[in-house]
Amino acid sequence: MADEGCALAREALEQSERTGSRLTALRALGTLGFCDISDAKPDDAWRVLEPAATELQVLGVGEISIFGVAPDALEALAALGRLDEAAALADWIEAQGAAANRAWHRVVAARGRALVAAASGDDDGAREALAAAFAAHDELPQPFELGRTLLTQGRIDRRAKRWAAARRALVQALETFDAVGAGRWSEQAATELARVPGRGRSTEVGLSQTERRIAGLVADGLSNKEVAATMFISVRTVEANLSKVYAKLGVRSRTELARRLPRNDVDLPD
């Protein structure tokens, strides 16, 4: 589904170039940038998003959330170490929503400031910005955006070696992305989680129902193909969920999983 959305965005961009529809082009560029950020490719994302971000500012568009450009441009800039530009963009984003007190603008701006502060070595500033973002989330019922903020918190805590806090945030992020079907973002959270030292207990990290079933079958000795046939799902789905199980439980192999996961901790088939 994600690949299809990216392909449709490319088609929309080509169509907008033929018709001269700049608003359509901006939305298409925003989607393409989101595709790259979803794949953790900030260089590619910024190449796509730079002209879109510039044009939005020139046009003076107020409701920038509909274009999907700002949060991904901000994340790309921070990832590329262009911190002054990222900070300026965060200020602009917040200013665009100030008149109407838009929670989305405050969330995105604060999350961006957290990334900038963390990259600058300002841990207190990063934590303060994250607190502001989470406060704004109370007025923003958008689970995906909450997942992004949790992922940001997890990354910052991991790099600051706050292992327990990082694990909590990353597990919440992964579960939030899973709940909304954001597979690529779930993979990002799982990758970050796998980098956190230590091993949490399975009851603490909260495997989803699907993950528990797959973990139980794998621990029972079934291959990915056999698990897929048993659960009537694709092998790719088995592989994706198994990678999350490994990350959550802090294991690296099927043998470790079998040792790590007690049989009474999973829902095994009859």
PyRosetta script that sets phi, psi and omega in degrees:
from pyrosetta import init, pose_from_sequence

init()
pose = pose_from_sequence("MADEGCALAREALEQSERTGSRLTALRALGTLGFCDISDAKPDDAWRVLEPAATELQVLGVGEISIFGVAPDALEALAALGRLDEAAALADWIEAQGAAANRAWHRVVAARGRALVAAASGDDDGAREALAAAFAAHDELPQPFELGRTLLTQGRIDRRAKRWAAARRALVQALETFDAVGAGRWSEQAATELARVPGRGRSTEVGLSQTERRIAGLVADGLSNKEVAATMFISVRTVEANLSKVYAKLGVRSRTELARRLPRNDVDLPD")
pose.set_psi(1, -42.1)
pose.set_omega(1, 179.5)
pose.set_phi(2, -63.7)
pose.set_psi(2, -42.9)
pose.set_omega(2, 179.0)
pose.set_phi(3, -62.6)
pose.set_psi(3, -37.9)
pose.set_omega(3, 178.8)
pose.set_phi(4, -64.9)
pose.set_psi(4, -41.0)
pose.set_omega(4, 178.5)
pose.set_phi(5, -62.8)
pose.set_psi(5, -39.9)
pose.set_omega(5, 178.6)
pose.set_phi(6, -66.9)
pose.set_psi(6, -38.8)
pose.set_omega(6, 178.2)
pose.set_phi(7, -65.2)
pose.set_psi(7, -41.0)
pose.set_omega(7, 178.3)
pose.set_phi(8, -65.2)
pose.set_psi(8, -35.5)
pose.set_omega(8, 178.0)
pose.set_phi(9, -64.7)
pose.set_psi(9, -39.0)
pose.set_omega(9, 177.2)
pose.set_phi(10, -64.7)
pose.set_psi(10, -39.5)
pose.set_omega(10, 177.5)
pose.set_phi(11, -64.6)
pose.set_psi(11, -41.8)
pose.set_omega(11, 179.4)
pose.set_phi(12, -63.3)
pose.set_psi(12, -38.1)
pose.set_omega(12, 178.8)
pose.set_phi(13, -64.8)
pose.set_psi(13, -43.6)
pose.set_omega(13, 177.9)
pose.set_phi(14, -62.2)
pose.set_psi(14, -41.1)
pose.set_omega(14, 178.9)
pose.set_phi(15, -64.5)
pose.set_psi(15, -40.8)
pose.set_omega(15, -179.3)
pose.set_phi(16, -65.4)
pose.set_psi(16, -32.8)
pose.set_omega(16, 178.6)
pose.set_phi(17, -69.1)
pose.set_psi(17, -32.0)
pose.set_omega(17, 177.6)
pose.set_phi(18, -75.2)
pose.set_psi(18, -35.9)
pose.set_omega(18, -175.0)
pose.set_phi(19, -95.4)
pose.set_psi(19, -14.5)
pose.set_omega(19, -179.3)
pose.set_phi(20, 79.2)
pose.set_psi(20, 19.0)
pose.set_omega(20, -179.7)
pose.set_phi(21, -84.5)
pose.set_psi(21, 102.4)
pose.set_omega(21, -176.4)
pose.set_phi(22, -70.7)
pose.set_psi(22, -36.0)
pose.set_omega(22, -179.4)
pose.set_phi(23, -65.6)
pose.set_psi(23, -38.6)
pose.set_omega(23, 175.9)
pose.set_phi(24, -64.5)
pose.set_psi(24, -40.9)
pose.set_omega(24, 179.2)
pose.set_phi(25, -62.1)
pose.set_psi(25, -41.5)
pose.set_omega(25, -179.6)
pose.set_phi(26, -64.1)
pose.set_psi(26, -40.2)
pose.set_omega(26, 178.0)
pose.set_phi(27, -66.6)
pose.set_psi(27, -40.3)
pose.set_omega(27, 179.1)
pose.set_phi(28, -65.1)
pose.set_psi(28, -43.0)
pose.set_omega(28, 178.2)
pose.set_phi(29, -63.1)
pose.set_psi(29, -39.0)
pose.set_omega(29, 177.7)
pose.set_phi(30, -61.1)
pose.set_psi(30, -41.6)
pose.set_omega(30, 178.9)
pose.set_phi(31, -66.2)
pose.set_psi(31, -42.3)
pose.set_omega(31, 179.8)
pose.set_phi(32, -65.2)
pose.set_psi(32, -39.5)
pose.set_omega(32, 176.1)
pose.set_phi(33, -64.1)
pose.set_psi(33, -38.7)
pose.set_omega(33, 177.3)
pose.set_phi(34, -63.5)
pose.set_psi(34, -38.6)
pose.set_omega(34, 177.3)
pose.set_phi(35, -59.1)
pose.set_psi(35, -43.6)
pose.set_omega(35, -178.8)
pose.set_phi(36, -69.1)
pose.set_psi(36, -41.3)
pose.set_omega(36, 177.8)
pose.set_phi(37, -65.3)
pose.set_psi(37, -36.5)
pose.set_omega(37, 177.7)
pose.set_phi(38, -62.3)
pose.set_psi(38, -30.4)
pose.set_omega(38, 178.2)
pose.set_phi(39, -93.1)
pose.set_psi(39, 11.8)
pose.set_omega(39, 179.8)
pose.set_phi(40, 57.8)
pose.set_psi(40, 47.2)
pose.set_omega(40, 178.6)
pose.set_phi(41, -122.6)
pose.set_psi(41, 75.9)
pose.set_omega(41, -175.3)
pose.set_phi(42, -63.9)
pose.set_psi(42, -32.8)
pose.set_omega(42, 178.5)
pose.set_phi(43, -61.6)
pose.set_psi(43, -49.9)
pose.set_omega(43, 179.5)
pose.set_phi(44, -63.5)
pose.set_psi(44, -40.1)
pose.set_omega(44, -179.5)
pose.set_phi(45, -61.7)
pose.set_psi(45, -44.5)
pose.set_omega(45, -177.0)
pose.set_phi(46, -68.5)
pose.set_psi(46, -35.0)
pose.set_omega(46, 176.5)
pose.set_phi(47, -59.5)
pose.set_psi(47, -37.6)
pose.set_omega(47, 179.3)
pose.set_phi(48, -77.3)
pose.set_psi(48, -40.3)
pose.set_omega(48, -169.3)
pose.set_phi(49, -87.6)
pose.set_psi(49, -21.7)
pose.set_omega(49, -177.2)
pose.set_phi(50, -56.4)
pose.set_psi(50, -51.6)
pose.set_omega(50, 179.6)
pose.set_phi(51, -64.9)
pose.set_psi(51, -33.0)
pose.set_omega(51, 179.6)
pose.set_phi(52, -68.6)
pose.set_psi(52, -43.9)
pose.set_omega(52, 179.5)
pose.set_phi(53, -63.1)
pose.set_psi(53, -41.0)
pose.set_omega(53, 178.3)
pose.set_phi(54, -63.4)
pose.set_psi(54, -44.1)
pose.set_omega(54, -177.7)
pose.set_phi(55, -66.4)
pose.set_psi(55, -38.8)
pose.set_omega(55, 177.8)
pose.set_phi(56, -60.3)
pose.set_psi(56, -39.6)
pose.set_omega(56, 179.2)
pose.set_phi(57, -69.9)
pose.set_psi(57, -38.7)
pose.set_omega(57, 179.0)
pose.set_phi(58, -65.8)
pose.set_psi(58, -40.8)
pose.set_omega(58, -178.9)
pose.set_phi(59, -72.8)
pose.set_psi(59, -19.0)
pose.set_omega(59, -179.7)
pose.set_phi(60, 70.8)
pose.set_psi(60, 32.4)
pose.set_omega(60, 179.9)
pose.set_phi(61, -67.1)
pose.set_psi(61, 129.8)
pose.set_omega(61, -178.6)
pose.set_phi(62, -87.0)
pose.set_psi(62, -50.2)
pose.set_omega(62, -177.5)
pose.set_phi(63, -86.4)
pose.set_psi(63, 74.9)
pose.set_omega(63, -173.5)
pose.set_phi(64, -76.5)
pose.set_psi(64, -12.6)
pose.set_omega(64, -176.2)
pose.set_phi(65, -63.4)
pose.set_psi(65, -27.1)
pose.set_omega(65, -176.2)
pose.set_phi(66, -73.0)
pose.set_psi(66, -14.3)
pose.set_omega(66, -177.7)
pose.set_phi(67, -95.0)
pose.set_psi(67, -18.2)
pose.set_omega(67, 177.3)
pose.set_phi(68, 64.6)
pose.set_psi(68, 23.3)
pose.set_omega(68, -177.7)
pose.set_phi(69, -92.8)
pose.set_psi(69, -46.1)
pose.set_omega(69, -167.8)
pose.set_phi(70, -58.8)
pose.set_psi(70, -52.3)
pose.set_omega(70, -175.7)
pose.set_phi(71, -64.1)
pose.set_psi(71, -35.0)
pose.set_omega(71, -177.8)
pose.set_phi(72, -77.8)
pose.set_psi(72, -35.0)
pose.set_omega(72, 174.7)
pose.set_phi(73, -63.9)
pose.set_psi(73, -40.8)
pose.set_omega(73, 179.8)
pose.set_phi(74, -64.7)
pose.set_psi(74, -44.2)
pose.set_omega(74, 179.2)
pose.set_phi(75, -66.1)
pose.set_psi(75, -38.5)
pose.set_omega(75, 179.6)
pose.set_phi(76, -63.8)
pose.set_psi(76, -45.5)
pose.set_omega(76, 180.0)
pose.set_phi(77, -60.7)
pose.set_psi(77, -44.0)
pose.set_omega(77, 179.9)
pose.set_phi(78, -63.8)
pose.set_psi(78, -41.9)
pose.set_omega(78, -179.7)
pose.set_phi(79, -65.0)
pose.set_psi(79, -30.3)
pose.set_omega(79, -178.7)
pose.set_phi(80, -86.8)
pose.set_psi(80, -0.2)
pose.set_omega(80, 178.9)
pose.set_phi(81, 78.5)
pose.set_psi(81, 13.1)
pose.set_omega(81, 178.8)
pose.set_phi(82, -90.7)
pose.set_psi(82, 70.0)
pose.set_omega(82, -166.2)
pose.set_phi(83, -72.5)
pose.set_psi(83, -37.0)
pose.set_omega(83, 178.6)
pose.set_phi(84, -63.8)
pose.set_psi(84, -41.2)
pose.set_omega(84, 178.4)
pose.set_phi(85, -67.0)
pose.set_psi(85, -38.7)
pose.set_omega(85, 178.9)
pose.set_phi(86, -64.7)
pose.set_psi(86, -43.2)
pose.set_omega(86, 179.4)
pose.set_phi(87, -63.1)
pose.set_psi(87, -41.6)
pose.set_omega(87, 178.9)
pose.set_phi(88, -64.6)
pose.set_psi(88, -39.5)
pose.set_omega(88, 179.1)
pose.set_phi(89, -66.4)
pose.set_psi(89, -39.3)
pose.set_omega(89, 177.6)
pose.set_phi(90, -61.2)
pose.set_psi(90, -42.5)
pose.set_omega(90, 177.9)
pose.set_phi(91, -61.6)
pose.set_psi(91, -42.0)
pose.set_omega(91, -179.2)
pose.set_phi(92, -65.7)
pose.set_psi(92, -42.1)
pose.set_omega(92, 179.8)
pose.set_phi(93, -59.8)
pose.set_psi(93, -47.4)
pose.set_omega(93, -179.2)
pose.set_phi(94, -64.6)
pose.set_psi(94, -39.6)
pose.set_omega(94, -179.9)
pose.set_phi(95, -62.8)
pose.set_psi(95, -35.5)
pose.set_omega(95, -179.2)
pose.set_phi(96, -64.6)
pose.set_psi(96, -27.5)
pose.set_omega(96, -179.2)
pose.set_phi(97, -103.9)
pose.set_psi(97, 2.4)
pose.set_omega(97, -173.2)
pose.set_phi(98, -64.7)
pose.set_psi(98, -43.3)
pose.set_omega(98, -175.1)
pose.set_phi(99, -60.1)
pose.set_psi(99, -39.6)
pose.set_omega(99, -179.0)
pose.set_phi(100, -97.9)
pose.set_psi(100, 4.5)
pose.set_omega(100, -179.9)
pose.set_phi(101, 53.6)
pose.set_psi(101, 51.9)
pose.set_omega(101, -176.4)
pose.set_phi(102, -76.0)
pose.set_psi(102, 122.2)
pose.set_omega(102, -179.3)
pose.set_phi(103, -66.4)
pose.set_psi(103, -37.0)
pose.set_omega(103, -179.2)
pose.set_phi(104, -58.4)
pose.set_psi(104, -44.9)
pose.set_omega(104, -179.8)
pose.set_phi(105, -62.2)
pose.set_psi(105, -40.6)
pose.set_omega(105, -179.4)
pose.set_phi(106, -68.0)
pose.set_psi(106, -39.5)
pose.set_omega(106, 177.9)
pose.set_phi(107, -61.7)
pose.set_psi(107, -51.2)
pose.set_omega(107, -176.2)
pose.set_phi(108, -63.6)
pose.set_psi(108, -43.5)
pose.set_omega(108, -179.5)
pose.set_phi(109, -64.2)
pose.set_psi(109, -44.7)
pose.set_omega(109, -178.5)
pose.set_phi(110, -66.5)
pose.set_psi(110, -40.1)
pose.set_omega(110, 177.8)
pose.set_phi(111, -62.4)
pose.set_psi(111, -40.4)
pose.set_omega(111, 177.0)
pose.set_phi(112, -64.4)
pose.set_psi(112, -40.3)
pose.set_omega(112, 178.7)
pose.set_phi(113, -65.2)
pose.set_psi(113, -34.2)
pose.set_omega(113, 176.8)
pose.set_phi(114, -63.0)
pose.set_psi(114, -42.6)
pose.set_omega(114, 178.2)
pose.set_phi(115, -63.5)
pose.set_psi(115, -42.6)
pose.set_omega(115, -179.8)
pose.set_phi(116, -64.8)
pose.set_psi(116, -45.7)
pose.set_omega(116, -179.0)
pose.set_phi(117, -62.8)
pose.set_psi(117, -44.2)
pose.set_omega(117, -179.8)
pose.set_phi(118, -62.3)
pose.set_psi(118, -42.2)
pose.set_omega(118, 179.7)
pose.set_phi(119, -67.2)
pose.set_psi(119, -23.8)
pose.set_omega(119, 179.6)
pose.set_phi(120, -88.8)
pose.set_psi(120, -2.2)
pose.set_omega(120, -178.6)
pose.set_phi(121, 83.6)
pose.set_psi(121, 12.6)
pose.set_omega(121, -179.3)
pose.set_phi(122, -97.2)
pose.set_psi(122, 83.3)
pose.set_omega(122, -175.9)
pose.set_phi(123, -65.2)
pose.set_psi(123, -41.0)
pose.set_omega(123, 179.3)
pose.set_phi(124, -62.8)
pose.set_psi(124, -41.5)
pose.set_omega(124, 178.7)
pose.set_phi(125, -64.3)
pose.set_psi(125, -38.0)
pose.set_omega(125, 179.1)
pose.set_phi(126, -64.8)
pose.set_psi(126, -43.7)
pose.set_omega(126, -178.9)
pose.set_phi(127, -68.7)
pose.set_psi(127, -35.8)
pose.set_omega(127, 177.4)
pose.set_phi(128, -64.8)
pose.set_psi(128, -42.6)
pose.set_omega(128, 179.5)
pose.set_phi(129, -66.2)
pose.set_psi(129, -39.3)
pose.set_omega(129, 177.3)
pose.set_phi(130, -63.0)
pose.set_psi(130, -40.6)
pose.set_omega(130, 178.4)
pose.set_phi(131, -60.6)
pose.set_psi(131, -40.1)
pose.set_omega(131, 178.0)
pose.set_phi(132, -65.5)
pose.set_psi(132, -39.1)
pose.set_omega(132, 179.0)
pose.set_phi(133, -63.8)
pose.set_psi(133, -46.4)
pose.set_omega(133, -179.2)
pose.set_phi(134, -66.0)
pose.set_psi(134, -33.6)
pose.set_omega(134, 176.0)
pose.set_phi(135, -63.2)
pose.set_psi(135, -41.0)
pose.set_omega(135, 178.9)
pose.set_phi(136, -69.3)
pose.set_psi(136, -29.4)
pose.set_omega(136, 178.5)
pose.set_phi(137, -61.8)
pose.set_psi(137, -25.1)
pose.set_omega(137, 178.1)
pose.set_phi(138, -60.7)
pose.set_psi(138, -22.3)
pose.set_omega(138, -180.0)
pose.set_phi(139, -106.4)
pose.set_psi(139, 7.9)
pose.set_omega(139, -175.2)
pose.set_phi(140, -129.6)
pose.set_psi(140, 95.2)
pose.set_omega(140, -178.5)
pose.set_phi(141, -79.5)
pose.set_psi(141, 61.9)
pose.set_omega(141, 179.8)
pose.set_phi(142, -125.2)
pose.set_psi(142, 96.5)
pose.set_omega(142, -175.6)
pose.set_phi(143, -56.6)
pose.set_psi(143, -37.2)
pose.set_omega(143, -177.9)
pose.set_phi(144, -62.9)
pose.set_psi(144, -43.5)
pose.set_omega(144, 178.0)
pose.set_phi(145, -62.8)
pose.set_psi(145, -37.8)
pose.set_omega(145, 176.3)
pose.set_phi(146, -62.1)
pose.set_psi(146, -41.0)
pose.set_omega(146, 177.0)
pose.set_phi(147, -58.9)
pose.set_psi(147, -41.2)
pose.set_omega(147, 179.5)
pose.set_phi(148, -64.1)
pose.set_psi(148, -40.1)
pose.set_omega(148, 179.4)
pose.set_phi(149, -68.1)
pose.set_psi(149, -39.4)
pose.set_omega(149, 176.6)
pose.set_phi(150, -64.0)
pose.set_psi(150, -39.2)
pose.set_omega(150, 177.2)
pose.set_phi(151, -63.5)
pose.set_psi(151, -42.3)
pose.set_omega(151, 176.7)
pose.set_phi(152, -60.9)
pose.set_psi(152, -45.3)
pose.set_omega(152, 178.1)
pose.set_phi(153, -60.7)
pose.set_psi(153, -43.7)
pose.set_omega(153, -179.8)
pose.set_phi(154, -61.5)
pose.set_psi(154, -41.9)
pose.set_omega(154, 178.7)
pose.set_phi(155, -64.3)
pose.set_psi(155, -43.6)
pose.set_omega(155, -178.9)
pose.set_phi(156, -65.6)
pose.set_psi(156, -43.7)
pose.set_omega(156, 179.4)
pose.set_phi(157, -65.6)
pose.set_psi(157, -38.5)
pose.set_omega(157, 179.4)
pose.set_phi(158, -62.9)
pose.set_psi(158, -45.3)
pose.set_omega(158, -178.5)
pose.set_phi(159, -67.9)
pose.set_psi(159, -25.4)
pose.set_omega(159, 176.3)
pose.set_phi(160, -88.0)
pose.set_psi(160, 3.8)
pose.set_omega(160, 178.3)
pose.set_phi(161, 64.1)
pose.set_psi(161, 29.0)
pose.set_omega(161, 171.0)
pose.set_phi(162, -92.0)
pose.set_psi(162, 78.7)
pose.set_omega(162, -166.9)
pose.set_phi(163, -61.9)
pose.set_psi(163, -46.3)
pose.set_omega(163, -177.0)
pose.set_phi(164, -63.8)
pose.set_psi(164, -44.4)
pose.set_omega(164, 179.8)
pose.set_phi(165, -64.7)
pose.set_psi(165, -39.6)
pose.set_omega(165, 179.0)
pose.set_phi(166, -63.1)
pose.set_psi(166, -45.0)
pose.set_omega(166, -179.3)
pose.set_phi(167, -61.5)
pose.set_psi(167, -45.2)
pose.set_omega(167, -179.5)
pose.set_phi(168, -59.1)
pose.set_psi(168, -48.0)
pose.set_omega(168, -177.5)
pose.set_phi(169, -65.2)
pose.set_psi(169, -41.4)
pose.set_omega(169, -177.3)
pose.set_phi(170, -70.6)
pose.set_psi(170, -37.3)
pose.set_omega(170, 175.8)
pose.set_phi(171, -64.2)
pose.set_psi(171, -43.3)
pose.set_omega(171, 177.7)
pose.set_phi(172, -62.2)
pose.set_psi(172, -41.1)
pose.set_omega(172, 178.4)
pose.set_phi(173, -61.9)
pose.set_psi(173, -47.5)
pose.set_omega(173, -178.7)
pose.set_phi(174, -60.4)
pose.set_psi(174, -44.8)
pose.set_omega(174, -179.3)
pose.set_phi(175, -67.1)
pose.set_psi(175, -35.1)
pose.set_omega(175, 178.1)
pose.set_phi(176, -66.7)
pose.set_psi(176, -44.8)
pose.set_omega(176, 178.4)
pose.set_phi(177, -64.6)
pose.set_psi(177, -40.0)
pose.set_omega(177, 177.4)
pose.set_phi(178, -59.2)
pose.set_psi(178, -42.4)
pose.set_omega(178, -175.6)
pose.set_phi(179, -64.3)
pose.set_psi(179, -30.6)
pose.set_omega(179, -179.4)
pose.set_phi(180, -100.6)
pose.set_psi(180, 4.7)
pose.set_omega(180, 176.7)
pose.set_phi(181, 74.9)
pose.set_psi(181, 26.5)
pose.set_omega(181, 179.9)
pose.set_phi(182, -92.2)
pose.set_psi(182, 77.8)
pose.set_omega(182, -171.7)
pose.set_phi(183, -59.5)
pose.set_psi(183, -42.8)
pose.set_omega(183, -177.7)
pose.set_phi(184, -66.7)
pose.set_psi(184, -34.1)
pose.set_omega(184, 178.6)
pose.set_phi(185, -74.9)
pose.set_psi(185, -33.4)
pose.set_omega(185, 173.0)
pose.set_phi(186, -59.6)
pose.set_psi(186, -41.0)
pose.set_omega(186, 179.5)
pose.set_phi(187, -64.8)
pose.set_psi(187, -39.0)
pose.set_omega(187, 176.8)
pose.set_phi(188, -61.3)
pose.set_psi(188, -44.7)
pose.set_omega(188, -179.5)
pose.set_phi(189, -64.9)
pose.set_psi(189, -40.3)
pose.set_omega(189, 179.3)
pose.set_phi(190, -64.8)
pose.set_psi(190, -39.3)
pose.set_omega(190, 178.2)
pose.set_phi(191, -62.8)
pose.set_psi(191, -44.4)
pose.set_omega(191, 177.5)
pose.set_phi(192, -63.9)
pose.set_psi(192, -41.3)
pose.set_omega(192, -178.6)
pose.set_phi(193, -62.7)
pose.set_psi(193, -36.3)
pose.set_omega(193, 179.6)
pose.set_phi(194, -66.4)
pose.set_psi(194, -19.3)
pose.set_omega(194, -180.0)
pose.set_phi(195, -87.1)
pose.set_psi(195, -6.1)
pose.set_omega(195, -179.3)
pose.set_phi(196, -83.8)
pose.set_psi(196, 120.6)
pose.set_omega(196, 179.8)
pose.set_phi(197, -63.5)
pose.set_psi(197, 156.7)
pose.set_omega(197, 178.8)
pose.set_phi(198, 90.9)
pose.set_psi(198, 166.0)
pose.set_omega(198, -176.9)
pose.set_phi(199, -130.0)
pose.set_psi(199, 117.0)
pose.set_omega(199, 177.3)
pose.set_phi(200, -81.4)
pose.set_psi(200, 153.6)
pose.set_omega(200, 176.4)
pose.set_phi(201, -73.2)
pose.set_psi(201, 146.0)
pose.set_omega(201, -175.8)
pose.set_phi(202, -60.0)
pose.set_psi(202, -32.6)
pose.set_omega(202, 179.1)
pose.set_phi(203, -69.2)
pose.set_psi(203, -22.5)
pose.set_omega(203, 179.8)
pose.set_phi(204, -84.9)
pose.set_psi(204, -37.9)
pose.set_omega(204, -175.0)
pose.set_phi(205, -84.4)
pose.set_psi(205, -12.8)
pose.set_omega(205, 170.7)
pose.set_phi(206, 66.2)
pose.set_psi(206, 73.2)
pose.set_omega(206, 173.5)
pose.set_phi(207, -65.8)
pose.set_psi(207, 142.2)
pose.set_omega(207, 174.8)
pose.set_phi(208, -70.2)
pose.set_psi(208, 168.8)
pose.set_omega(208, -178.7)
pose.set_phi(209, -60.9)
pose.set_psi(209, -42.8)
pose.set_omega(209, 179.1)
pose.set_phi(210, -64.1)
pose.set_psi(210, -43.6)
pose.set_omega(210, 179.8)
pose.set_phi(211, -63.4)
pose.set_psi(211, -39.3)
pose.set_omega(211, 179.5)
pose.set_phi(212, -63.6)
pose.set_psi(212, -42.6)
pose.set_omega(212, -179.1)
pose.set_phi(213, -65.7)
pose.set_psi(213, -45.8)
pose.set_omega(213, 179.5)
pose.set_phi(214, -63.5)
pose.set_psi(214, -43.5)
pose.set_omega(214, 179.2)
pose.set_phi(215, -59.7)
pose.set_psi(215, -41.9)
pose.set_omega(215, -179.7)
pose.set_phi(216, -64.1)
pose.set_psi(216, -41.9)
pose.set_omega(216, -179.7)
pose.set_phi(217, -68.4)
pose.set_psi(217, -40.6)
pose.set_omega(217, 178.1)
pose.set_phi(218, -65.8)
pose.set_psi(218, -43.4)
pose.set_omega(218, 177.6)
pose.set_phi(219, -62.2)
pose.set_psi(219, -25.3)
pose.set_omega(219, 178.4)
pose.set_phi(220, -80.2)
pose.set_psi(220, -4.9)
pose.set_omega(220, 175.3)
pose.set_phi(221, 103.6)
pose.set_psi(221, 3.9)
pose.set_omega(221, -179.6)
pose.set_phi(222, -76.8)
pose.set_psi(222, 146.9)
pose.set_omega(222, 173.9)
pose.set_phi(223, -77.2)
pose.set_psi(223, 167.0)
pose.set_omega(223, 177.9)
pose.set_phi(224, -59.0)
pose.set_psi(224, -39.3)
pose.set_omega(224, 179.8)
pose.set_phi(225, -65.1)
pose.set_psi(225, -40.5)
pose.set_omega(225, 179.2)
pose.set_phi(226, -68.8)
pose.set_psi(226, -37.8)
pose.set_omega(226, 176.7)
pose.set_phi(227, -62.7)
pose.set_psi(227, -44.6)
pose.set_omega(227, 179.8)
pose.set_phi(228, -59.2)
pose.set_psi(228, -43.4)
pose.set_omega(228, -179.9)
pose.set_phi(229, -66.9)
pose.set_psi(229, -38.4)
pose.set_omega(229, -179.2)
pose.set_phi(230, -66.5)
pose.set_psi(230, -39.1)
pose.set_omega(230, -174.7)
pose.set_phi(231, -98.2)
pose.set_psi(231, -0.7)
pose.set_omega(231, -179.6)
pose.set_phi(232, 58.2)
pose.set_psi(232, 46.1)
pose.set_omega(232, 175.9)
pose.set_phi(233, -131.3)
pose.set_psi(233, 172.4)
pose.set_omega(233, -178.9)
pose.set_phi(234, -80.4)
pose.set_psi(234, 157.3)
pose.set_omega(234, 176.3)
pose.set_phi(235, -61.7)
pose.set_psi(235, -37.0)
pose.set_omega(235, 179.3)
pose.set_phi(236, -61.8)
pose.set_psi(236, -38.6)
pose.set_omega(236, 177.6)
pose.set_phi(237, -65.0)
pose.set_psi(237, -39.7)
pose.set_omega(237, 176.7)
pose.set_phi(238, -61.0)
pose.set_psi(238, -47.4)
pose.set_omega(238, -177.9)
pose.set_phi(239, -61.7)
pose.set_psi(239, -42.6)
pose.set_omega(239, -178.6)
pose.set_phi(240, -64.4)
pose.set_psi(240, -44.0)
pose.set_omega(240, -179.9)
pose.set_phi(241, -70.0)
pose.set_psi(241, -35.5)
pose.set_omega(241, 179.8)
pose.set_phi(242, -65.7)
pose.set_psi(242, -36.1)
pose.set_omega(242, 177.7)
pose.set_phi(243, -64.2)
pose.set_psi(243, -35.2)
pose.set_omega(243, 177.5)
pose.set_phi(244, -69.2)
pose.set_psi(244, -40.0)
pose.set_omega(244, 177.7)
pose.set_phi(245, -60.4)
pose.set_psi(245, -47.0)
pose.set_omega(245, 178.8)
pose.set_phi(246, -57.2)
pose.set_psi(246, -44.9)
pose.set_omega(246, -177.7)
pose.set_phi(247, -65.5)
pose.set_psi(247, -43.9)
pose.set_omega(247, -177.9)
pose.set_phi(248, -66.3)
pose.set_psi(248, -38.6)
pose.set_omega(248, -176.6)
pose.set_phi(249, -91.2)
pose.set_psi(249, -9.1)
pose.set_omega(249, 178.8)
pose.set_phi(250, 71.7)
pose.set_psi(250, 35.6)
pose.set_omega(250, 178.0)
pose.set_phi(251, -116.5)
pose.set_psi(251, 162.9)
pose.set_omega(251, -174.6)
pose.set_phi(252, -125.7)
pose.set_psi(252, 0.4)
pose.set_omega(252, -177.8)
pose.set_phi(253, -153.6)
pose.set_psi(253, 167.1)
pose.set_omega(253, 178.6)
pose.set_phi(254, -67.0)
pose.set_psi(254, -34.2)
pose.set_omega(254, 178.8)
pose.set_phi(255, -64.8)
pose.set_psi(255, -45.1)
pose.set_omega(255, 177.5)
pose.set_phi(256, -62.4)
pose.set_psi(256, -39.3)
pose.set_omega(256, 179.7)
pose.set_phi(257, -62.1)
pose.set_psi(257, -44.2)
pose.set_omega(257, -179.8)
pose.set_phi(258, -61.4)
pose.set_psi(258, -37.7)
pose.set_omega(258, 178.4)
pose.set_phi(259, -74.3)
pose.set_psi(259, -35.5)
pose.set_omega(259, -172.2)
pose.set_phi(260, -76.4)
pose.set_psi(260, -29.4)
pose.set_omega(260, -170.1)
pose.set_phi(261, -109.7)
pose.set_psi(261, 106.5)
pose.set_omega(261, 177.7)
pose.set_phi(262, -62.5)
pose.set_psi(262, 147.0)
pose.set_omega(262, -178.5)
pose.set_phi(263, -61.5)
pose.set_psi(263, -31.3)
pose.set_omega(263, -179.0)
pose.set_phi(264, -82.1)
pose.set_psi(264, 6.7)
pose.set_omega(264, 179.9)
pose.set_phi(265, -103.3)
pose.set_psi(265, 2.4)
pose.set_omega(265, 179.7)
pose.set_phi(266, -132.3)
pose.set_psi(266, 159.7)
pose.set_omega(266, 177.6)
pose.set_phi(267, -92.8)
pose.set_psi(267, 93.3)
pose.set_omega(267, -178.6)
pose.set_phi(268, -84.3)
pose.set_psi(268, 150.7)
pose.set_omega(268, 179.3)
pose.set_phi(269, -70.3)
pose.set_psi(269, 157.4)
pose.set_omega(269, 178.5)
pose.set_phi(270, -68.0)
pose.dump_pdb("model.pdb")
